[in-house]
Amino acid sequence: MEPLANKIRPRVLDEFVGQEHLVGKGKPLRVAIDEGHLFSFILWGPPGSGKTTLARIYANALDAEFYELSAVDSGKEDIKKIVGERNVLQFSLKPKVLFIDEIHRFNKAQQDFLLPYVERGDLTLIGATTENPSFEVIPALLSRCRVFVLNDLEEKDMDAIIKRTKLKTSKEARDWLIQMAAGDARQAITTLDNTNKLYGKITLETLKESIQSMHLRYDKKGEEHYNTISAFIKSMRASQPDAALYYLARMVAAGEDPLFIARRMVIFASEDVGLAQPTALVVANAVFEACEKIGYPECTINLAHGVAYLAQCKKDRSANDGIAEALEDVRSLGNLPIPLKIRNAPTKLMKDLKYAKGYDKYDTGSYLPEKLKNKKYLK
């Protein structure tokens, strides 16, 4: 059975609700659609804000051949199949629009593969992402796309979308659902649909009951996100691999970006393991590269391997604490004079000024500025 969200999805721009800064009169996407401008772009915004709907409306308005992929479960071969149809459709005047949902899940190699097709105009790309494309999309591809930022839907927009479902709801239930969905239209519609199917009526109580059975609570921008990553790091720091693997599983099951997890592991390798096991940084970097090249679901194994290793390593924060103390001295004391004997002396004048004089590569005296000569950062 077709999901309710698909049934009521707007087909033309005049039916679209919200994002007035993009689709209002004279705004960029309205102009592009009304005037038939063909170009690649990325829609960056929170879940349920209208990214997929806008992509479909755009392709339909331009009478384009529309292809839709999810970066979670597609890759190079899927793109090849789409482009490979060029020989069959080469006499068609219709442009090809490829919509890639969650484009931030494409690793660098996959994005590099996509790039020449976009450059040559074989495909017009529309990417959708909940993550900052500056960090998640390769510069070469990003430079060939405009970026449009979508916002959480406003309460009045959510109210209009809920009413469009034509499901009977009380004002109390509707107000609660709007607050719960927090600008995510898809979540609101899915909750209504599930509640109606499960209970046959939509009340505040049945909505709450339905929500409890829908999914694990994990919001990339909310408190649970930060609680989980905090528990993950602290479990590795306490050398508790079982707890660390559990919190890793929580993040993987919730669809957390593997590169976000791997970045935290690279930081942890230097911050917490440090000099106790210098190869920890090598392992963490290898995990990051594996996640970048492989992606889900297989890179889950790489993450687990790295987490189990880091959690069991001995810990030494001396390098981290030392640089923190040194930075504080730099901020508070400014650029203290560097001892003359370790200054560079490329000219005669500098040598006459005693730059580098008395330098001995085996010197045991302090090379710190005079004011800090007895300071110990690495303890």
C-alpha positions in Angstrom: 0.0 0.0 0.0 1.3 3.4 -1.0 2.4 5.5 2.0 0.2 8.5 2.9 3.2 10.8 2.5 3.5 9.8 -1.2 -0.2 10.1 -1.8 -0.4 13.7 -0.7 3.0 14.8 -2.1 2.6 18.0 -4.1 3.1 17.6 -7.9 3.4 21.3 -8.8 5.0 24.2 -7.0 1.7 26.0 -6.3 0.8 23.0 -4.0 4.1 23.1 -2.1 4.0 24.4 1.5 6.8 26.3 3.2 10.3 27.4 2.2 9.0 30.8 1.0 12.6 32.1 0.9 13.2 29.7 -2.0 9.9 29.2 -3.7 8.1 32.5 -3.1 7.5 35.1 -5.8 10.8 36.1 -7.3 12.8 33.6 -5.2 15.5 31.4 -6.8 13.8 28.1 -7.1 10.5 29.7 -8.2 12.3 31.5 -10.9 14.3 28.4 -12.0 11.2 26.3 -12.2 9.0 29.0 -13.9 11.6 29.9 -16.5 13.0 26.3 -17.1 16.6 27.0 -16.0 18.5 23.7 -16.0 21.4 23.5 -13.6 22.8 21.2 -10.8 22.1 22.1 -7.2 22.1 20.7 -3.7 19.3 21.0 -1.2 20.6 21.2 2.3 18.1 21.0 5.1 16.6 19.0 8.0 14.5 15.8 7.5 11.0 16.3 6.2 11.5 19.9 5.0 10.6 19.2 1.3 13.9 18.3 -0.4 12.6 15.3 -2.3 9.4 17.0 -3.2 11.2 20.0 -4.6 13.5 17.8 -6.7 10.5 16.0 -8.3 8.6 19.3 -8.9 11.7 20.8 -10.6 12.3 17.8 -12.8 8.6 17.6 -13.7 8.4 21.3 -14.6 11.4 20.9 -16.9 9.8 17.8 -18.5 13.0 15.9 -17.6 13.8 12.2 -17.4 13.9 11.8 -13.6 16.0 9.2 -11.8 16.1 8.8 -8.0 18.8 7.1 -6.0 19.5 6.8 -2.3 23.2 7.1 -1.4 22.6 4.6 1.4 22.1 1.6 -0.9 23.4 2.7 -4.3 26.7 3.4 -6.0 28.7 3.5 -9.2 26.9 0.7 -11.0 23.5 2.4 -10.5 24.9 5.6 -12.0 26.4 3.6 -14.9 23.0 2.1 -15.7 21.4 5.5 -15.8 24.1 7.1 -18.0 24.3 3.9 -20.1 20.7 4.6 -21.3 22.1 7.6 -23.1 22.6 5.6 -26.3 18.9 4.5 -26.2 17.6 8.0 -25.4 20.2 10.0 -27.3 17.6 11.3 -29.7 15.4 12.5 -26.9 15.3 16.2 -26.2 14.5 15.6 -22.6 17.3 16.4 -20.0 18.3 13.8 -17.4 17.9 14.8 -13.8 19.5 12.5 -11.2 18.3 13.0 -7.7 20.6 11.5 -5.0 19.0 11.5 -1.5 21.5 11.7 1.4 24.3 12.5 -1.0 26.6 13.0 2.0 26.6 9.2 2.3 28.5 8.9 -1.0 32.2 8.5 -0.3 34.9 10.4 -2.1 35.5 7.7 -4.7 31.8 7.6 -5.6 31.6 11.4 -5.8 34.7 11.5 -8.0 33.0 8.9 -10.3 29.9 11.1 -10.6 31.8 14.3 -11.3 32.6 13.9 -15.1 28.9 13.1 -15.9 27.9 16.4 -14.2 30.7 18.3 -15.9 29.8 17.0 -19.4 26.1 17.7 -18.8 25.2 14.0 -19.2 23.3 14.5 -15.9 21.8 17.4 -14.1 22.4 16.6 -10.4 20.1 17.3 -7.5 21.6 16.3 -4.2 19.8 16.2 -0.9 21.6 16.3 2.4 21.0 16.9 6.1 24.7 17.6 6.6 26.8 20.6 5.7 27.8 20.0 2.1 31.0 22.0 2.7 32.3 19.1 4.7 30.5 16.2 3.0 30.6 17.0 -0.8 34.0 17.1 -2.6 35.0 20.6 -3.6 35.0 19.8 -7.4 31.4 18.6 -7.3 30.3 21.3 -4.9 31.7 24.0 -7.2 29.4 22.8 -10.0 26.3 23.0 -7.9 24.3 25.8 -6.3 23.4 25.2 -2.7 19.9 26.0 -1.4 19.3 25.9 2.3 15.9 24.7 3.6 14.6 25.4 7.1 12.5 23.5 9.5 8.8 24.0 8.5 7.0 26.6 10.5 4.0 25.7 12.6 1.5 27.2 10.2 3.0 25.1 7.4 2.9 22.0 9.5 -0.8 22.7 10.3 -1.6 23.0 6.6 0.2 19.8 5.7 -1.6 17.9 8.5 -5.0 19.1 7.3 -4.1 18.0 3.7 -4.1 14.4 4.9 -7.9 14.7 5.5 -7.5 12.6 8.6 -9.8 13.8 11.4 -7.7 15.1 14.3 -8.6 17.3 17.3 -6.9 20.6 17.7 -5.2 19.3 20.9 -3.8 16.3 19.0 -2.8 18.4 16.0 -0.9 20.9 18.2 0.9 18.2 20.1 1.9 16.5 16.8 3.2 19.8 15.4 5.4 20.3 18.5 6.6 16.7 18.4 7.5 16.7 14.7 9.5 19.9 15.1 9.3 21.0 11.5 9.5 17.5 10.0 6.5 17.0 7.7 7.3 13.4 6.8 7.4 12.4 10.5 4.1 14.1 11.2 2.4 12.4 8.2 3.8 9.0 9.0 2.8 9.3 12.6 -0.8 10.2 11.6 -0.9 7.3 9.1 0.5 4.7 11.5 -1.9 5.9 14.3 -4.9 5.7 12.0 -4.0 2.2 10.9 -3.2 1.0 14.4 -6.1 2.5 16.3 -8.7 3.7 13.8 -8.9 7.1 15.4 -6.4 9.9 16.1 -6.4 11.3 19.6 -3.6 12.7 21.7 -3.4 9.3 23.5 -3.2 7.2 20.4 -0.6 9.5 18.8 1.6 9.0 21.9 1.1 5.3 21.9 2.0 5.1 18.2 5.1 7.2 18.6 6.5 4.9 21.2 6.5 1.9 18.8 7.8 3.8 15.7 11.6 4.1 16.2 14.5 4.5 18.6 14.9 8.1 19.8 18.0 9.6 18.1 18.1 13.1 16.7 21.3 14.3 15.1 20.7 17.8 16.3 19.1 16.9 19.7 20.1 15.9 23.2 20.1 12.2 22.5 22.7 12.6 19.8 25.1 14.4 22.1 24.3 12.0 25.0 25.2 9.0 22.8 28.4 10.3 21.4 29.4 11.4 24.9 28.7 7.9 26.3 30.7 6.4 23.4 33.8 8.5 24.0 33.7 8.0 27.8 33.3 4.3 27.5 36.5 4.1 25.4 38.2 6.4 27.8 37.3 4.1 30.7 38.6 1.1 28.8 35.2 -0.5 28.6 35.0 -2.0 25.1 31.6 -3.7 25.7 29.9 -0.3 26.6 31.7 1.4 23.7 30.5 -1.2 21.2 27.0 -0.9 22.5 26.9 2.9 22.0 28.5 2.4 18.6 25.6 0.1 17.8 23.1 2.7 18.9 24.6 5.2 16.5 24.9 2.8 13.6 21.3 1.6 14.1 20.1 5.2 14.1 21.9 5.9 10.8 24.6 8.2 12.1 27.2 9.2 9.5 30.1 6.7 9.8 32.6 9.5 9.1 31.3 11.5 12.1 32.0 8.5 14.3 35.4 7.8 12.7 36.5 11.5 13.1 35.8 11.2 16.8 37.9 8.1 17.0 40.8 9.8 15.3 40.6 12.7 17.8 40.4 10.1 20.7 43.5 8.3 19.4 45.7 11.4 20.1 43.7 13.0 22.9 43.2 10.0 25.2 45.5 7.2 24.0 48.4 9.5 22.9 51.9 8.4 23.8 50.8 5.3 25.6 50.1 3.6 22.2 51.3 5.8 19.2 50.0 3.3 16.7 46.4 4.1 17.8 46.4 7.1 15.5 47.4 4.9 12.6 44.6 2.5 13.4 42.0 5.3 13.8 43.1 6.9 10.5 42.8 3.5 8.8 39.3 3.1 10.1 38.4 6.6 8.8 39.8 5.8 5.3 37.9 2.5 5.3 34.6 4.2 6.1 35.3 6.8 3.4 36.0 4.1 0.8 33.5 1.4 1.8 30.5 3.0 3.5 27.6 1.3 5.2 26.9 -1.5 5.9 30.3 -3.1 5.7 32.2 -0.3 7.3 30.4 -1.1 10.6 32.9 -3.9 11.0 35.8 -1.4 10.5 34.3 0.9 13.2 33.8 -2.0 15.6 37.4 -3.2 15.0 38.8 0.3 15.8 36.5 0.9 18.8 37.5 -2.4 20.4 41.2 -1.6 19.8 41.0 2.0 21.1 39.0 1.0 24.2 41.6 -1.6 25.2 44.6 0.7 24.6 46.5 2.2 27.6 45.7 5.9 28.0 48.0 8.9 28.2 46.7 12.4 27.9 50.0 14.1 28.5 50.4 15.4 24.9 46.9 16.8 24.9 47.3 18.4 28.3 50.7 19.8 27.3 49.5 21.5 24.1 46.5 22.9 26.0 48.8 24.5 28.6 51.2 25.8 26.0 48.4 27.4 24.1 47.2 29.1 27.2 50.7 30.5 27.8 50.8 31.8 24.2 47.4 33.5 24.6 48.3 35.1 27.9 52.0 36.0 27.3 52.0 36.7 23.6 55.0 36.1 21.4 57.9 35.9 23.8 61.4 36.5 22.4 62.9 33.3 21.0 66.4 32.6 22.3 69.0 34.0 19.9 71.0 30.8 19.7 68.1 28.9 18.1 67.0 31.6 15.6 67.6 31.2 11.9 70.6 33.1 10.6 70.6 33.2 6.7 72.3 36.6 6.4 75.5 38.3 7.6 73.5 40.9 9.5 71.7 38.2 11.5 75.0 36.5 12.3 76.4 39.8 13.4 73.4 40.2 15.7 74.4 36.8 17.2 71.5 34.9 15.7 72.3 31.1 16.0 75.5 31.9 18.0 76.4 29.1 20.4 73.9 26.7 18.9 74.8 23.0 19.6 72.5 20.4 18.2 73.1 18.3 21.4 72.5 21.2 23.7 70.7 20.2 26.9 69.8 23.8 28.0 66.2 25.0 27.7 65.2 26.3 24.2 62.1 27.9 25.7 61.9 31.7 25.9 63.6 33.1 29.0 60.4 33.7 30.8 59.4 30.1 30.4 62.8 28.3 30.6 61.8 26.1 33.5 58.3 25.3 32.3 57.3 21.6 31.8 54.4 21.0 29.4 54.9 17.3 28.9 54.4 15.7 32.3 
